Amino acid sequence: SYSTATHFHTNLYFVEEKNKLSKLRRVIIDCDCFSSDFIVLISQLRELRHLSARINDYSREYMDKDIDHLTGNESLRSLILHIENIELERLLLIFSLMINLRIVDLNGTIDFDISHLLELERNYTSFRYMNYKFLSLSVLYVIGLSFFLNGFLLTRRVILQNSIGTIPSSIPIEFNQVILIVIDALRYDFIKPNNASINNNYLNQMSFVQELLETKPKQSVLFRLIADPPTTTLQRLKALTTGTLPTFIDMSYNFIGYEIEEDNILNQLIKTPYQRNISLLGDDTWLALYPNIKFKDLYVYPSFDVHDLDTVDNGILKHLWTVIENTTRHEQLSFIIAHFV
């Protein structure tokens, strides 16, 4: 015996045997009403050897001369085709012209409804279309994701060669002491003088900035800078000290600091012929970036405790004046970093 499996290709359908039938010996089809055009089409198949019909439960074999009588007979119930060497696709395509046509027997192995097969074909076509649509969207998604990863998560090449010049600068030193005060998350409009009467909780609260701009215009200036993202603390410190632009991939290192190996201002302050002493107060993120820097004075505190907003700032205020007085008294070339949070 032969078993069959139903598959569909393009807009046609056909029955494909797992054990391929080389010849179709007999096909029995029935229908509530056979059209004359269909019977004529069947009778004209060159592969047809015999055509039998069942009329009111009586079987009779018809030859070509009886086709006209057969096409007008409303009592016709089924046709028995003795046919050889015809492509199954072609035969089923002809059968699809009839509505409610049923293949009762195909070499004694199959029994299925053409209308049901058409419905299956439509469902399969719809399912296949959805698969193609899903596949197309998946390909577009992968392409878009690759563009995003290549453009948004940029990586940059780190230059490890540092400047080690030992020739003193011809420009004389103007200041022996430099104090760098970093205030984390300080907005520009927090210190910019503003005449607006709204949001007085944070506007115009640092009036000494306005006083410095007015009384000492040659020694003070107010700039507005737009920082490139990401603006997390570690990435901004890296940008400030190295002069490079951070990438978004660096944001993953914000909570696990890593040593900066490229050239930076702290290394230059130590290696230059003038060799300034560096003191650090406040946020301990600096130690993660520069663990090998020997700070003359070191007063750092953990800054990732979101419930503690005072320890870091109070520690700076407690030791800052002492550090300034010590460096001033000994006339040392010093660079003091005070990082408030």
ROKEKOL-313833 format. One record per atom (N, C-alpha, C, CB): z, y, x; residue in one letter. Coordinates in steps of 0.2 Angstrom, whole numbers, plus 5000, padded with zeros to 4 digits. Each point is the difference from the previous one (the first is absolute). Glycine has a CB too. Example, Ala and Ser with C-alpha at 12.3 -4.5 7.8 and 13.67 -1.06 7.14 Angstrom:
2
503949725066A;500050064996A;500050065004A;500649944991A;499050115007S;500150065004S;500350054996S;499049975006S;
//
This chain:
341
500049945004S;500050064996S;500050065004S;500649944991S;499250125006Y;500050065004Y;500550054997Y;498749985003Y;501650065001S;500450054998S;499750075001S;501049935002S;499150124994T;499750065001T;500550065001T;499049964994T;500850095009A;500450065001A;499650064998A;500749955009A;499650104987T;499650064998T;500150055005T;500149974988T;499350065014H;500050065004H;499550054998H;500449935010H;499750134992F;499550054998F;499850045006F;500650014988F;498850015012H;499750045005H;499550054997H;500149915008H;499950154995T;499750064997T;500150014993T;499149995009T;500450024987N;500150014993N;499849944996N;499750125001N;500149825003L;499949944996L;500649955001L;498750025003L;501249934993Y;500649955001Y;499649935000Y;500950074994Y;499449885009F;499849945001F;500549955001F;498950045004F;501049894995V;500549955001V;499849975006V;500249984988V;500250015017E;499949985007E;500449935000E;499850115005E;499949834996E;500349945001E;500349995007E;499249954991E;501450025009K;500349995006K;499649945003K;501250044996K;498649915000N;499549955003N;499350024997N;500949915001N;498750125003K;499450034998K;499549954996K;500150085010K;499749944984L;499549964996L;499350025002L;500850004991L;498949955012S;499350015002S;499550004994S;500349945011S;499950034983K;499650004994K;500450014994K;499149925006K;500650114989L;500450014994L;499649954995L;500350125002L;500049824996R;499749954996R;500050024993R;500349915009R;500350114989R;500050024993R;500550054998R;499849884998R;500050174998V;500450064998V;500050004992V;499850065011V;500849944986I;500150004993I;500350074999I;500149884998I;499650164997I;500350074998I;500050004993I;499550055010I;501049984987D;500050024993D;500150074999D;500449884998D;499550144996C;500150074998C;499950004992C;499550055011C;500850004986D;500050014993D;499350024998D;501250045000D;498550005004C;499350024998C;499650015006C;500450054989C;499149905012F;499550015006F;499450054998F;500349885004F;499650175000S;499450044999S;499449975002S;500750105002S;498849924994S;499349975002S;499850015007S;499750014988S;500450055014D;499850035007D;500449955005D;499850124996D;500849875003F;500349955004F;499749935001F;501150074997F;498849914997I;499749935000I;499350005003I;500649974990I;499050085009V;499450005003V;500050015008V;499650054990V;500949995012L;500250015007L;500249935003L;500350124998L;500149844999I;500249945003I;499449955000I;501250024995I;498449985000S;499549955000S;499450025005S;500249984988S;499850085014Q;499550025005Q;500249985007Q;499650094992Q;501049895009L;500349995007L;499649945003L;501150044997L;498649975009R;499649945003R;500449955002R;499250085003R;501449934998E;500549945002E;500249964994E;500450075009E;499449954985L;500249964994L;499649944999L;500450114994L;500049835005R;499649944999R;500049984993R;500349965012R;500350044985H;500049984993H;500550054996H;499849885003H;500150144991L;500450044996L;500249964994L;499550115005L;501149884994S;500349974993S;500450054997S;500049895005S;500050104988A;500450054996A;500449964995A;499150095001A;501549944997R;500449974995R;500050054994R;500749945009R;499050034986I;500050044993I;500449964995I;498850055003I;501749984995N;500449974994N;500349935003N;499450064991N;500849945015D;500349945003D;499549945001D;501050034995D;498349995004Y;499549955002Y;499650025006Y;499949974988Y;500049995017S;499750015006S;499349995000S;501049975006S;498650074997R;499249995000R;499850035006R;499950004987R;499649965016E;499650035006E;499450044998E;500449905006E;499650164997Y;499450044998Y;499650015006Y;500750064992Y;498749955007M;499550015005M;499750074999M;499749885001M;499850145003D;499850074999D;499750024994D;499849995012D;499949964984K;499750024994K;500550014994K;499049935004K;501650054997D;500550014995D;500450065001D;500049884999D;499950165006I;500450055002I;500050054994I;499849995013I;499750034984D;499950054995D;500549984994D;498850035004D;501249904994H;500449984995H;500850015002H;499049924996H;501150065010L;500750005003L;500350075000L;499749905007L;499950154995T;500250075000T;500250034993T;499350025010T;500449964985G;500250024993G;500549974997G;498850044999G;501549915004N;500449954996N;500750035001N;499349905002N;501050124992E;500750035000E;500549955001E;499650094993E;500249845006S;500549955000S;500149975007S;499749974989S;500050065016L;500049985007L;500750015003L;498850025001L;501549935001R;500750015003R;500149995007R;500349954990R;499350015014S;500049995007S;499449985003S;501249984999S;498750045007L;499449985004L;500249955006L;499450114996L;500249845005I;500149965006I;499450005004I;500749924993I;499550115013L;499550015005L;500049955006L;500050124997L;499449855004H;499949955005H;499650045005H;500049904993H;500350135012I;499750045005I;500249995007I;500150094991I;499549925014E;500149985007E;499850065004E;499749884997E;500650125009N;499950045005N;499950084998N;499449905006N;501150124991I;500050074998I;500750035003I;499349984989I;500650085013E;500650045003E;500550014994E;499350055009E;501349934993L;500550014995L;500150074998L;500649905004L;499350155001E;500150074998E;499550024995E;500450025012E;499049964989R;499450024996R;500249974993R;499250005009R;501049944990L;500149974994L;500650044996L;499649895004L;500950124999L;500650044997L;499850074998L;500849935007L;498750104997L;499850064999L;499650004993L;500050035012L;499649924987I;499749994994I;500549994994I;499049955006I;501550014995F;500549994995F;500350064998F;500149885004F;500050175001S;500450064998S;499750044995S;500449995011S;498950004987L;499750044995L;500249984993L;499050005008L;501449954992M;500249984993M;500750014999M;499249915000M;501050114994I;500750024999I;500449944997I;499750124998I;500949865004N;500349944998N;499749945001N;500450074991N;499249935015L;499749945002L;500549965004L;498950055000L;501149884999R;500549965004R;499749945003R;500850034992R;499349965014I;499849955004I;500449944999I;499550075009I;500349884987V;500449944999V;500049955005V;499850024988V;499749975015D;499949955005D;499650025006D;500249914991D;500050085015L;499550025006L;500149945005L;500250124999L;499349835000N;500049945003N;500749964999N;499250055009N;501149964985G;500649974998G;500650025003G;499349914998G;500750155005T;500650035004T;500350064997T;499549945010T;500250104986I;500250074999I;500050014993I;499650045011I;500950014987D;500050024993D;500350075000D;500149884995D;499550175004F;500250075000F;499650044995F;500449995012F;499950074987D;499750054995D;499750055004D;500949974991D;498550055007I;499650055004I;500350074999I;499049934999I;501250084994S;500350074999S;500750015004S;499549994988S;500949955012H;500650005004H;499850025008H;500649924991H;498950045011L;499850015007L;499850085001L;499649885000L;500050154995L;499950075001L;500650045000L;498949984994L;501650015002E;500650035000E;500450005007E;500149984988E;499849955015L;500349995006L;499650045006L;500449894996L;499050125003E;499650035005E;500150085000E;499149914998E;501050114995R;500250085000R;500750015003R;499350014990R;501249945009N;500650015003N;500050005007N;500549954990N;499150005013Y;500049995007Y;499650065003Y;500049884998Y;499550154999T;499750065002T;500550065001T;498949964995T;501550054999S;500550055000S;500549995006S;499850014987S;500449935013F;500549985006F;499750015007F;500549924992F;498950065009R;499650015006R;500050085001R;499449894999R;500450154996Y;499950075001Y;500750035002Y;499150004992Y;501449985005M;500750025002M;500249985007M;500349994988M;499549955014N;500149985007N;499650055005N;500249884996N;499250135002Y;499650055004Y;500350075001Y;499049934997Y;501250094997K;500350065000K;500750015004K;499550014988K;500949935011F;500650005004F;499950005007F;500549944991F;499050025011L;499849995007L;499750075003L;499749884998L;499950154998S;499850075002S;500550055001S;499049984994S;501550025001L;500650045001L;500449985006L;500050024988L;500149925013S;500449985006S;499750025007S;500449904993S;498950095007V;499750035006V;500050075001V;499249914999V;500850134996L;500150075000L;500750025002L;499150024991L;501349945006Y;500750015002Y;500249995008Y;500349974988Y;499449985014V;500149985007V;499750055005V;500049884997V;499450155001I;499650055003I;500450065000I;498949954998I;501450074996G;500450065000G;500650005004G;499550024989G;500849925011L;500649995003L;499950005008L;500549934991L;499050055011S;499850005007S;499950075003S;499549894999S;500150154996F;500050085002F;500650035000F;498950004995F;501649985000F;500650035000F;500449995006F;500049994988F;500049945014L;500449985006L;499850045007L;500249894994L;499150115006N;499750035006N;500150085000N;499249915000N;500950124994G;500050075000G;500750034999G;498950004996G;501549965000F;500750034999F;500549975005F;499750004988F;500249945014L;500549975005L;499750005007L;500549934991L;499450135011L;499750015007L;500449985005L;499350094996L;500549885010T;500449995006T;499750045005T;500349884996T;500150145009R;499750045005R;500249975007R;500150104993R;499549925012R;500149975006R;500550055004R;498849955000R;501750025003V;500550035004V;499850015007V;500949964992V;499150105011I;499950015007I;500750005004I;498950074997I;501149885007L;500749995003L;500050045007L;500149894995L;499450145007Q;500050045006Q;500350064999Q;499049955004Q;501650075000N;500350064999N;499950055006N;500949944994N;499150125004S;499950055006S;500650005004S;499350074993S;500649935014I;500649995005I;499950065005I;500149874998I;499650185000G;499950065004G;500650025003G;499050044994G;501049985013T;500650025003T;500050075003T;500249885003T;499250154996I;499950075002I;500350054995I;498949975006I;501650074997P;500350054995P;499550054997P;501149995007P;499150034987S;499650044996S;500050075003S;500249934990S;499350115010S;500050075003S;500350044995S;499049985007S;501150004987I;500350044995I;500850005000I;499049984993I;501350075009P;500750005001P;500449984993P;499950095009P;500749884992I;500449984994I;500350064997I;500249895006I;499750124988E;500350064996E;500649994997E;498950034998E;501249905000F;500749984997F;500249945003F;499750054989F;501049955013N;500349955003N;500249954994N;500450075010N;499749954984Q;500349964995Q;499550004994Q;501250025005Q;498649924992V;499750004994V;500349954995V;498950025007V;501250014987I;500449964995I;499549994994I;501150055003I;498749894996L;499649974995L;500449984994L;499149975008L;500950074986I;500449984994I;499549974995I;500950095002I;499249854996V;499649964996V;500449994993V;499349945009V;500450094986I;500449994993I;499549954996I;500650125001I;499649824998D;499649954996D;499950024993D;500549915007D;498950094991A;499850014993A;500150074998A;500349894997A;499650165008L;500150074998L;499350034998L;501050015008L;499050014985R;499450024998R;499950085002R;500149924990R;499250095010Y;499850075002Y;500350054995Y;499049965005Y;501050034989D;500250054995D;500850005000D;499049994993D;501449975011F;500750015000F;500250065005F;500149874998F;499550145007I;500150065004I;499650065000I;500449915007I;499050084989K;499650064999K;500350054995K;499049925003K;501050144999P;500350054995P;499650004994P;500450075009P;499949934985N;499749994994N;500350054995N;499749885002N;499950164995N;500350054995N;500149974993N;499550095007N;500249854992A;500149974993A;500749994998A;498949945002A;501250064991S;500749994998S;500149934997S;500050124997S;499549845004I;500249934998I;500249955006I;499150024991I;501249935007N;500249955005N;500450035006N;499049934997N;501550115001N;500550035004N;500449965004N;500050094993N;500049845005N;500449955004N;499849995007N;500349954989N;499150065012Y;499849995007Y;499550065003Y;500049884997Y;499850164999L;499650065002L;500550055003L;499149984992L;500750055014N;500450065003N;500749985002N;499350084994N;500849865008Q;500749985002Q;500050005007Q;500149924991Q;499450095013M;500050015007M;499850075002M;499849875002M;500650184996S;499850075001S;499950025007S;500650024989S;499849945016F;499950025007F;499350005003F;501249965001F;498449994996V;499350005002V;499750064999V;500049884998V;500150154996Q;499650074998Q;500350055005Q;499949964988Q;500750045013E;500350055005E;499749995007E;501150004993E;498849945009L;499750005007L;499350025000L;500849905002L;498850094993L;499450024999L;499950075000L;499749904994L;500850145003E;500050075000E;500350035006E;500049994987E;500549995015T;500350035006T;499849985007T;501050014993T;498749935007K;499749985007K;499349974999K;501249985004K;498450064994P;499349974999P;499649975006P;499950094991P;500349945015K;499749975006K;500349935002K;499850125003K;500849874995Q;500349945002Q;500049944994Q;500750075008Q;499149954986S;500049954995S;499450004996S;501250024999S;498649934998V;499449994997V;500049944995V;499350055009V;500449964985L;500149944995L;499349984999L;501050054994L;498949885007F;499449974999F;500049954994F;499750015012F;499849984985R;500049954995R;499549945002R;500250084991R;500149865010L;499649955003L;499949944994L;500450035012L;499049944988I;499949944995I;500049945004I;499450074992I;501149895007A;500149945004A;499549944997A;501250035003A;498549945002D;499649944998D;500449944998D;499150045007D;500849934987P;500449944998P;499949945005P;499950044988P;500549925013P;500750004996P;500550055003P;499849874997P;500650154999T;500550055002T;500749975001T;499350094994T;500849855007T;500649975002T;500350035006T;499749894994T;500950105007T;500450045006T;499749975007T;501050014993T;498949935007L;499849975007L;499350025001L;500749904999L;498850104997Q;499450025001Q;499950075002Q;499649914992Q;500850145004R;500050075002R;500350015007R;500050034988R;500549945014L;500350015006L;499549985006L;501149984995L;498549965003K;499549985005K;499450055001K;500349884997K;499550154997A;499550055000A;500350065004A;499549964989A;501150065010L;500350065003L;500049995008L;500650034989L;499649915013T;500150005007T;499449975004T;501249974997T;498350005000T;499449985003T;499450044999T;500549894999T;499550154995G;499450044998G;499549954997G;500350085009G;499849864989T;499549964997T;500150004993T;499949935010T;499650044986L;500149994993L;500249934998L;499150094998L;501449904998P;500249944998P;499549964995P;501250035002P;498849914998T;499649964995T;500549974995T;499149985008T;500650004986F;500449974995F;500349945002F;499350054992F;500449915013I;500349945002I;500650015004I;498949955000I;501250115002D;500650025004D;500650004995D;499350065009D;500649954985M;500550014995M;500549944999M;499250084994M;500549865008S;500449945000S;500550005005S;499049944995S;500950105010Y;500550005006Y;500650054998Y;499149975008Y;500950074987N;500550054999N;500749975000N;499250064993N;500949885005F;500749984999F;500149955006F;500050014988F;499549975016I;500149965006I;499650045006I;500149894993I;500350165010G;499750045005G;499749975006G;500850094996G;498749935007Y;499849975006Y;499950055005Y;499449924994Y;500650065013E;500050055005E;499350035001E;500949945006E;499150134995I;499350035001I;499849995007I;500350094991I;499249895011E;499749985007E;499550065002E;500349884998E;499450154997E;499550055002E;500450075003E;499149954992E;500550095011D;500350065003D;500350044994D;499150005009D;501450034993N;500450044995N;500450065003N;500149904993N;500150145004I;500450065002I;500649995004I;499550074991I;500949885006L;500649985003L;499949975007L;500549984989L;499049985012N;499949975007N;499850065005N;499749894995N;499950155002Q;499750065004Q;500650045002Q;498950004995Q;501650015001L;500650055002L;500449965005L;500050054989L;500049895011I;500449965006I;499650005006I;500649944991I;498850045009K;499649995006K;499750065003K;499749894995K;500350175002T;499750065003T;500550025006T;499550034989T;500250015015P;500550025006P;500650044998P;499050015007P;501050024987Y;500550044998Y;500649954997Y;499250104997Y;500649845000Q;500549954998Q;500550034996Q;499749935010Q;500250084983R;500550034996R;500449944997R;499250094997R;501449935002N;500549954997N;499950004992N;500950025010N;499149934987I;499949994993I;500649984997I;498849975002I;501450064993S;500649984995S;499749994993S;500850075007S;499549884990L;499849984993L;500650004996L;499049935005L;500950104989L;500650004995L;499649994993L;500850085007L;499649884989G;499749994993G;499749934999G;499850124999G;499649884998D;499749944998D;499949955005D;499450064991D;500849885008D;499949955006D;499349975000D;501249974999D;498350054997T;499449985000T;499650015007T;499950024988T;500450035016W;499750025006W;500149945005W;500250124998W;500449855002L;500249955004L;499549945000L;501250034999L;498649964994A;499549944999A;499350025004A;500649974989A;499250095011L;499450025003L;500050005007L;499850064990L;500849975013Y;500150015007Y;500649975002Y;499450114999Y;500649825002P;500749975002P;500150005007P;499849924991P;499750105013N;500150005007N;500150075003N;499349905001N;500750154995I;500250075002I;500750015001I;499050044993I;501249985013K;500750015001K;500250074998K;499949935010K;500450084984F;500250064997F;500750025004F;499449974989F;500650105013K;500650025003K;500650004995K;499350075007K;500649954987D;500550004994D;499749974995D;500650105003D;499849854994L;499749964994L;500549994995L;499349945008L;500550094986Y;500549994994Y;499549994994Y;500950085005Y;499049864994V;499549984995V;500449964995V;499050005007V;500750004986Y;500449964995Y;499449974995Y;501050085001Y;499249864996P;499549974996P;499850044994P;500549895003P;498850114996S;499850054994S;499749974994S;499850075009S;500249864991F;499749964994F;500549994995F;499249955008F;501450074992D;500550004995D;499950054995D;500949955008D;498850044986V;499850054996V;500650034996V;498949944999V;501650025001H;500650034997H;500450045004H;500149904993H;499850115013D;500350045005D;499650065002D;500749905004D;499450164994L;499550055002L;500450055004L;499449994989L;501250005013D;500450055004D;500149975007D;500550044990D;499649905012T;500249985006T;499650025006T;500449904995T;498950105004V;499650025005V;500050075002V;499249914997V;500850134997D;500050085001D;500750025003D;499250014990D;501349965007N;500750025003N;500149985007N;500449984989N;499349975013G;500049985007G;499650055005G;500149884996G;499450145002I;499650055003I;500450065001I;498949954996I;501450084998L;500350065000L;500750005005L;499550024988L;500749925012K;500649995004K;499950005008K;500549934990K;498950055012H;499949995007H;499550055003H;500349884999H;499350154996L;499550045003L;500250065004L;499449974990L;501150075008W;500250065004W;500349985007W;500250064989W;500149885011T;500349975006T;499449995005T;501049954994T;498550025004V;499449985004V;499750065002V;499849894994V;500150165002I;499750065002I;500450045005I;499550014989I;501149995010E;500550045005E;500049965007E;500750044991E;499349895009N;500049975006N;499350015004N;500849914995N;498750095002T;499350015004T;499950075002T;499549914993T;500850145003T;500050075002T;500450015006T;499850034988T;500849945012R;500550025005R;499749975007R;500949994992R;498849965008H;499749975006H;499350025002H;500749904998H;499050154998E;499450025001E;499549955001E;500450105005E;499649854991Q;499649945000Q;499350014996Q;501049925002Q;498550055000L;499450004996L;500149954995L;499250045009L;500949984985S;500149954994S;499650004994S;501250015004S;498749934993F;499650004994F;500549964995F;498950005006F;501350044989I;500549974995I;499649994993I;501050065006I;499149884992I;499749984993I;500649994995I;499049945006I;500950104989A;500549994994A;499649984994A;500950095005A;499249854993H;499649984994H;500549994994H;499249945008H;500750114987F;500449994994F;499749964995F;500550125003F;499849854993V;499749974994V;500250034993V;500049895007V;
//
